[in-house]
Amino acid sequence: MKVKYIVYAVLAIGIGALVFYRISANNEAKKDDKGPKKAQVVSGIVAETRDFENNLSLSGSIEANESVDIRSEVPGIVEKIFFSEGSIIRKGQVLFQVNDIELRAQLSKTRTAQQLASENERRARLLLEKEAISREEYDIASADFKSAKAESQLIQAQLAKTSVRAPFSGRIGLRNISPGTYVTAETIVAKLVNSQEVKVTFSVPEKYASQMEQGSTVNFTIAGTTDKFPAKIYAIEPEIAIDTRTLRMRAVAQNPNGRLLPGTFANVELPLQKIENAIVIPTEAVIPVQDGKKVFVSNQGKAKEVKVETATRTAAEILILSGLKAGDTVITTGVMSLKNEAPVKVQIQKKARS
């Protein structure tokens, strides 16, 4: 029995010691919370005004000036192919020939019928002049002649389509057929592309729509090179796209050496109006939040959260429309871990300029 009481006593002493330790620890933590916190060392810049070349960076795509899938309107067996893959083609050049034996036979038949109908119409006209037949009988003969003539013209038109010609000059791609292939209107024989000039298609947000002018010059770059290519805006959609709230437009660029391939992604730099007395800060200072964007400024040694409205963004800077004023110390590092009213020690850095 004495052992049992001893065990109970030891447990009671242990529990009491644990409770005493937790109470002491909580009291020490409260003392620490009430004490002054150590200031977080951060970097920052002093906001200042300057003229800002407002350029809008957009994504676009390069398209051929003209592009078409070569097909045959007339079904049949391909007899001859007159082009080499990847070669330059002139407008009107014959690309391939579809077998036309049946159409020529039909044309011969319809021409014979046309000649007979023509002779019948001539005889009927003479008889009508002599009042030997009625006007109705002559109209029937005349209609037969016109029908036979139209049938001959239709066959001639189909016969002309057996020689497939290039609709414009350009470079032809890889062919998908060989001599002897049966082709229909659905068969794509090859693709013909004219890319001496290329079109650059892109869209701008609706808030910039009023600044867009036909004839303006833009620059763009493509993957694999830092070279900038100029293009001239020649067409603008007359309305804003409701689903994307953007305005679609198209520019044309010269491509004499063929470096700009249709289908390539383009980074378009669109110059907007120059903004005077603008406030521009490093992009890393801006924090996206649920209802917009915010930054932290240093105010009497403490971080202060400020909501801002932004506009154009470059690789290193972002334009501030509202929320900041010249002279504000904007915190640029450690912003993701900062809390409002947290003590900070700001090391002012020279502001980078784009």
Residue, then its C-alpha position, 0 to 999 in steps of 0.5 A: m500500500k505504501v508503494k501505491y501512495i508513493v507512486y501517486a505522490v510522484l505523479a502529482i508532483g510531476i503534474g504540478a511541475l508541468v503546470f508550473y512550467r507552462i504558466s511560467a513559459n506563457n508569462e515570459a512569452k507575454k512579456d516578450d510580446k509586450g516588449p519592443k520587436k526587432a526591426q526587420v532589415v529591408s531594402g527600399i526606394v524613394a518614389e519620385t516622378r519622371d517622364f515615362e515612355n508608356n509602351l504596352s507589351l502584347s502577345g501576337s502571332i505572325e501570319a502569311n500575307e496570303s496562304v491557301d491549301i491547293r485543291s482540285e475542284v474537279p475529282g479525278i486521277v492526277e496525270k502530271i505534277f508540274f511543281s517541285e516541293g519548296s519552290i517559288i511559284r508564279k501566279g497562274q502557273v499550272l501546278f498539276q493536271v487532272n485526267d480530262i478524257e471523260l470531260r472532253a468526250q462530254l464536251s464533244k457530245t454537247r457541242t454536237a447537240q448545240q450545233l443541232a439545236s442551233e440549226n433547229e433554232r435557225r429553221a424555226r426562225l425562218l418558218l416563224e417569219k413565214e408564219a408557218i409555225s407558231r411563236e410558241e414552237y419557235d420559243i421551244a426551239s430557241a430554248d433548246f438551243k440556249s440550253a445546249k449552249a449553256e451545257s457546252q459552257l459548263i463542260q468547258a468550265q469544268l475542263a478548264k479546272t482540270s489544270v490547277r493553277a496558282p492563285f498568287s505568287g509564293r512558295i509552295g510546301l510539301r505535296n501530299i499526292s503522287p501522279g495517279t492519285y485520285v483527288t477530290a475537292e477535300t484532298i489537300v495537294a499542298k500549301l501555297v504561302n506568300s510571305q514576302e510580307v507578313k501580318v502580325t495580329f494582336s489584341v489590346p485591352e479596351k482601355y487603350a483602344s482610344q489611343m490606337e491609330q491606323g498607320s502607327t508603327v509598332n516593333f516586335t521580336i521573335a524567339g531566337t533573336t533579339d532583333k526588333f522588326p518594325a510593322k505598320i498597323y493597317a487594319i483595326e476591328p470596328e468593335i471591342a470583343i465582348d468575351t475578351r474586352t480587347l480590340r483586335m488589330r493587324a500590322v504588316a511587316q516586310n520579310p524579304n529574307g524570309r526570317l519571319l515564319p508564319g505561325t511564329f509567336a511575336n512579342v509586340e511592343l506598342p508605343l502609347q502616350k508619353i506620361e509626364n510626372a509618372i511614378v514608377i516602382p520596381t515590379e517586385a514591390v507590388i503584391p497581388v491581393q484579392d481586391g487589387k494590388k498593394v505595396f508597403v511603404s515605410n512610415q516612422g519606422k513601421a511598414k504601412e500597407v497601401k493599396v495601389e492602382t497599376a497600369t503598364r508593366t515592363a520587365a523591371e518596373i510598373l507604372i503606378l496610377s494612384g496610391l503613392k506620391a513622390g517622396d514615399t519610401v517604398i519597400t522592395t524586399g521582404v514584402m511577402s513576409l511583412k505585416n502592417e505596422a511591423p517595425v522595419k529598417v529600410q536601406i535606400q537603394k538607387k532606383a533602377r531605370s528602364 
